[in-house]
Amino acid sequence: MHTESPSNAVFNSGRHLWQGIRAGAFEGAADTYAIHDEMRRRAPVWQAPWGDVYLTGYDLVSSSLANRKLSHVPPADVMADPDSAIRDWLIYQEGSAHAALRQALQQPFVGKGMPALRPIVAETIEDLMGDSGLSGTTEVVAAFTRGVPERVICRLLGVPDQDMPMIRAWSGSIRALLDTGFDDAFGGANSADEMSCYFVEHLRHLLATGRMPPLLTGLAGLVDALGLTAAGRNIAFLAFAGHETTVHLIGNMLFHLAHQPAQWAALRADRRLAASAVTETLRLESPVQKICRWPLEPVIIGGQEIEKNRLMVLLVGAANRDPAQFADASRFDLGRAGRQNLAFGRGAHVCIGRALAEMEGVAVLEAALNRWKTVEPVAARWMDNSSIRGLDALTLRLTA
C-alpha cells in the first residue's frame, strides 16, 4: 500500500498539527474528525514523532482488532506498578485468562439474562424522565442522559443510591486518567485503585449477606476463580465501562437528532427506527475513540513495519467514518445499510455489555419520542478528551 508521508508543512514550531489525537494533548481540539480525515488520507498508518503508531482506515482497524499477533496486554515496562488495579481489568487480559474472566462476567448479558434486566432499565428511565415538567429549555446531561446509565449500573450491581456520587466522581477521574497515557494509568495509586477497594468491600458484604444483585448472581464462582481482590477490580471496571460509554451514546444521539429534525420526525412516524438511531450514533460518534494494541513480534501493517511492543492506537472513531466503507460518512442517516461499525470492538474482546448499552439507548430514545414532539439544539459542550467522545453539557429545547 502506498501512503503519502506527512511533509514538514504539518509541523508548527515543533508541535505536530495532529497532536490533538495524542493522549494527554487533546486540549479541546475543535474538530477531531478533521484530523482523522487528514490522517486517513495522508498516512493511514502513521508513526508519530512521539513514537506511537496510529491507524485510521476501517479495514486496517478492523483487521488489527482481530490480529492475534497484536497483544491486548501492555509490555512489562508499561505496567510499572505491579499492584495497579487496572492490570487485572478484563480488557488487559489475554488467552485462557481472558476467556475464563469473560465467561465469569458475561453470563447476565447473554441469553435469557437480558430480558430480566429490561424492567430495571424501564423503571430507572421512568424515575428520571417521567416528570411531565421536563420540557422547555433543558440541560439533558444533568437531567437524565448521565443519570439513567449511572442508576442502571448501580442497581444492577447492588450499589446503594447514596454511593452513586462516589461512583460518578471515580468514573470521571478514570476517564481523564485513561486519556493521559499508560504511564499515568499504570504508574501508581489512582482513582481506579480507590474504586476497586470500594468494590472489594462491596463484594465482601454481598457474600456475607447472600443477597445478589442481577449482574452478580454468579459472584461466589467469580470470587472462587479469581480471588476477592481481582474480582473486585473487575467489577469496578464493569461499573465504569458499563455506564460511562452509554452516557455518551445517549447524549451523542440526542445531539445529532436535535440537529436533524427530519430524522426526529421519521422516528416519531416509525418507532422501529430507534435501533437504527442507536447504531448510527455508535458509528458516527463512537463513545470509545481509541483501542490500543502491542505487537508480540515485528509486524507489517498497511505496508509499514511496526516493531515489537510499539504502542498501536486503533482510531475507532476514524474507522467508523471511513468514506471507503460508509457513503457520505459524516452524515447521520437512519436508513444507512452496509458494514458493521466497530464501536464495540471486534473479535474475542468485543464489548460484553453491548446488548445492555443498546437496550438502554433504544429505551431512552423511545421514552423521549413519547414525551417530546420536537427537540431543538440550544448549546453543547464536548468533553476535553481524545479517547472517549461525549458531551459535558447539552441544552435542548424540548416541546411536548
N, C-alpha and C positions, 0 to 999 in steps of 0.2 A: 504494500500500500504506500503510495506517495503522499506525503503530507508536507505542507508548506511550513518551514521553520519560522518562528516568530523573529522579526527583524529587530534591530536596535531601536526602531521607532516605538516599540512598545515599552521602552524604559523611560522613566521620567525622574531625573535627579536620583537615580539609584533605586527607585521604588517601582516595582513592576506594576503595570496598569491592570494586570489580572490579580493583583494582591488580594482583592476582596473575597476570593474563594478560599483563601488560606485560613486555617483555624486560628482564631485569636486576632484576625486582622480584617474582619468584615467591615467594621466601622460604619454600619448603616448604608452599605453600598446601595445606591439608588435603584439600580436595575441589575440584579444578579444574573438574570436571564440574558441580558445583552452580553455579559462576559461569557456565559456558557455558549451563546451562539457564535461568538468570535473564536473561542477556543475550538469548538466543534469544526468550524470551517478551516481554521489555520493550523491547528495542532491537536487532533482528536486524541492522541496520546502525547501528553506534554510533560516533560521533565522540568520541573520548576527550578529556579535558581536556589531555592532553599532546600532542594533535594527530593521532595515528594513528587510522585507521578500521578497525573490526573487523566481520567478517561471520561469522555463526554458522549460519544456516539451510542445509540441504542444497542447495536449488535455487539460492540466492544464491552459495554457494561453488562449486558445480558449474559454473554458467554463467560465473562470473568466471574460473575456471581456463582456459576456452576463449575468453575475450573478447579479441579482437585489439586492442581499444583500451586494454588494460591491459598494460603492459610488464613483462618479466622483468628488465630491466636497471635498476639503481638510477640516479637522476639524477646528473649530474656532480658536484654539490656533496656527494653522499653518498660517492662514490668519491674521497675526499680524497687518497689516496696513489696516484699513477699506477703505482707499482711493486708494489702489493699483489698477491700471488699469487691471491687469491680473485677478483680482477677477471677472470681468464682461465677460471674454472670454467664448465663446461657449463651449469649452471643459471642463470648470469647472462649468457647469450648469446641472441641472437635472430635471426630471419630466416635468410639464407643462411649466416651464420657458425655459427649453432646447428645448422642442418641438416648442414653439412659435418662439424662436430665430432662430432655424434651418429652420423653414418654411420661415421666412423672408429673410434668407440669401441664401437659396439653389436654388431658382427658376431659376436663369440664368444657373445653371449647369445641369438641367434636361430637358427632353422632347425636344422641338424644340429650346431650348436655345443654345445647344452645336454647332449645325451647323452654327449658327450665329457667333460663336467665332472662327471658323476654319480659315476664311480668315485673321483674325488678327494674328493668330499664324503663318500662312504661310508667310505673309508679313514680320513679325519680323525675321523669320528664313532666308528669302532671304536677308534681310538687313545685317545680321551678317555673313551669310555663303555663300553669293553669290559671294564673291570675288574669282575669278579664281586663284589668287595668294596664296590662303590659302592651301598650300601644303608644303611638306618637313617637317622638324622638327618643330613642333608647340606645344606650351603650350595651350591646348584646353580649360582649365578652364577660362583663361583670354580671349581667342579668342571668345568663344561662349557658352560653357556649363553653365556659370553663366549668361551671358548677355541675352540669349534668354528668360529664365523664368522671369528674372527681368523686361525686357521690356514688355513682355506679360502682367504680372500682373499690371504694371504701366499703360499701355494703357487701360486695362480693367477697371481700377479704375479711369482713367482720371488724373493720376499724371503727371505733366509736366516733360519733359525729363531732365531739369536742376535740378530737385529734386531727380533723381534716385540715385546719390551718397549718399544722406542722408538716403534713404530707405535701401541701401546696408549697410551702417555703423550701423544703428539701428538694422537691422536684424542680423548682425554678433554679435553685443553685446547681443541681446536677446538669440541667440543660445548659447553663452557662459554662460549667466545668468541661463538659464534653466538647465544647467549641473552642477551648483554649489550647488543645493539643494533648497528646498522650503523656507527655512528661508531667503535666499537672494532674491529669486524671489518675495516673498510676503512681504518682510520686510521693504520696503521704496521706495522712488522715484528712478526710474531707467530708462533704455532706452525704456522699454515698455510704461512708462508714457509719455516720450518725443514723441515717435512715435504716441501715442494716441492723444496728444494735437495737433499734426500736422493734423491728420485726422479729428478731430472735426472741425478745421477751414476749412479744405478742403471740408467737407460736407456742412458747412455753406455757403461756396462760391457756391457750386453746386446748393444748394436750391435757392440761390438768383438769379442765372443766369438761372436756369431751364434746363440746358444742362446736361443730364445724360449719363455717360459712360455705356458700356454694362453690367457690373456687378452691377450697381446701378440704374437700371431702376425703382426699387421699393423703392427708397430712402425715399420718403415722408412718405410712410406707415411704413417703418422701424423706422424712427425718431418719428413718432406718437406713435408707440408701445413701444419704449424703452427710448425715450428722446435722445437729441443730444449727450450727453456725452457717454452713453452706446453704442449708435450706432457707434460713432467714435472709441471707444475702440475695438469693434468687427470688424470694417473694417480694423483697424490696425492689428488685429490678422489675418484677411483674407489676407492682404498684405504680412505678414510674412510667414504664413503657406502655402499660395497659390503659393509661388515661391521657398521657401528655400528647401523643400524636393524634388521638381522637379529638381532643380540644381544638387542635389546629385544623383538622379535617372539617369540623363543623363550621368554624369561623371562616375558613377559606371558601367553603361552599356558599355561605350566605353572602360573602363579599362579592363573588362572581355573579351570583343570581341577582343581587341588587343592581349590578351594572348591566344586566341583561333582562330587561322587563319582558321581552318576548319569550324568553326561556321560562321565566316565572309563570307567565300565562299558560304556556304549554304544560307545565307541571300541574297547574290547577285544573286544567282540562283533562289530564290523564295522569293520575297518581302512580300509575305503573312505571312512569319515567323516573321515580325517585331513586331507584337503584342506579340508573344511568347517571344521574346527577352526582351521586357519591363516587362512582367510578371515574367520571370525567374530572372531578375535583382532584382525586388522587393522582391522576395523570398530570393535569395542568399545574397544580400547586402542591406537589408532593410534600407532605409534612417532614418526612425524612429525606434530606437532600443529598446525604453522603453515606456510603458504606465503605469500610476500609478492608483491605486485604494485604498480605505479605507473602511474596513468593518463597516457596520452600527450596527453590533452586533457580538459577538464571532462566528466564523465560522470554519468549518473543511474543509481544502483544501488539497487534496493529503495525507490524513491521519494525517495532522498536525493541531493542534488547533491554530488559529490566533485571537488575542484579538481585541476588538472593537477599531477603529481609528488607528490601526497599519498600517504604510505605506507598501503597497504591490507594488512591482515593477515587472510588467509583461514584461519579456525579449523577446520581439517580434523577435529580431534578432536570439535568440537561438531557439525559437519555429519553426521558418521558416527553420532551419537547423536540425530539429529533424529526425534522421535516421529511427525512427519508423514510420514516415509519408512520408518521401521523400528518396527514394533509392539513394545511393551514394550522400548524401545531400550536400557535399561541392563542387560538380561538376556543372559547368554551362552547362545546357542541353536544347537546343531549342525544343527538342522533348518530354520534360517531361510532363507527364499527372498525374492526381491524385488530391489530396485535394487542396482547395483554400489556398493560403498563407494569412498571417494576417497583411501584411504591411500597409493596410489602416484601421486596426481595424476590429471590428465586432459588430453587434447589432445596437442599437439606435444611437451610437456615431460614426458609420463608417464615414470616411472622406467625406465631401461634395464635395471636389474638385477632387475626384478620376478620374472622366471622363476627366477633363481638363488635369490633370497630365499625364494620359495615352495617351491622344491625342498628347500632346507636345512631349512625349518620342518617340512615333511612328514617328511623323513628322520630328523630328531632325534626327532620325536614317535613315529614307528614304532619307533625304537630304544628309546625309553622304555617304550612299551607292551610290547615284547618282554621287558623286564627287570623291570618292576615291576607287581605286581597292583594295588596302591593307591598313591596319593600323597596325603599329608595336609599341610595348611599348619601351619607352626610359627611362623615370623616372616617379616616382609618390611619392606624399607626402600626407599621410592621415591626416585629421584633428585630433587634440588632444581633442576629445570629446566622452564621453561614451554614450550619448543619441541620437546623430544624426551622422550617418555614411556617410562620404563623403570625397572628396579629396580637399585639398587646392591647389594642383597643379597636372597636368597630362600632361606630354610631350609625344607626339606620333610622329611617322614618317609616314606621310600621302603621299601616292603615287596615283597620279591622273591617 
